[in-house]
Amino acid sequence: VVRGGRIVAERYWGSTNATTMHDLESTTKSISSALIAHAIQRKLLSVKTPVSKYYDIKPLTAAAGSKPLLMENVLAMSAGMNGTYWEDRTWFGHCRDWNRAFRQGTGPDGVETGRFVAEHGLLKTPGSSFVYSWCNTGLASGIFKQVTGKGLAAYASRPGGLFEKIGIRNGTFRWMGNKCGENELDGSSYH
């Protein structure tokens, strides 16, 4: 816990300490959200931007095609994507394998993340239900790269960027990325 630029409390899990990297998993979404908000503030993107501007996502049901898929649906995890971590075990295994390949730099990581997600289509009406899914973050990461020309890590660590402003120095973080220069919206490590 940091207050006024000073550590006022700290606790470490397992064998980690102040100098080890910590896998932040979904807490990375907070940093990603700040970066996306900056892109929105700079008018590079809007919550009302149709995802179809970046990816052709086929509706797989009549309900899925009844409304346009907007960036706000992706950011709110209500895109209606085909696949979740919880409901569809086939997709779960596929996402788990994709994430492993993405992190290890092997397998299909030459494929743009957003395109990979888009190819699996929409099942539900965008905005109709919340589904905590890697599909949303993968799509958002691909869109972010397209609108800024940089992956999340490069954008955050550029001179004058978010990391400099909040005191995160280059070399003190690792953000999983792929060969397309995209970063996982929800997978990074810091120390």
Buried (B, 14 or more C-beta within 10 A) or exposed (E): EEEEEEEEEEEEEEEEEEEEEBBBEEEBBEBBEEBBBBBBEEEBBEBEBBBEEBBEBEBBBEBBBEBEBBBBBBBBBBBBBBBBBEEBEEBBEBBEEBBEBBBEEEEEBEBBBBBBBBEBBBBBBBBBEEBEBBBBBBBBBBBBBBBBEBBBBBBBBEEEBBBBEEEBEEEEBBBBBBEBBBBBBBBBBBE
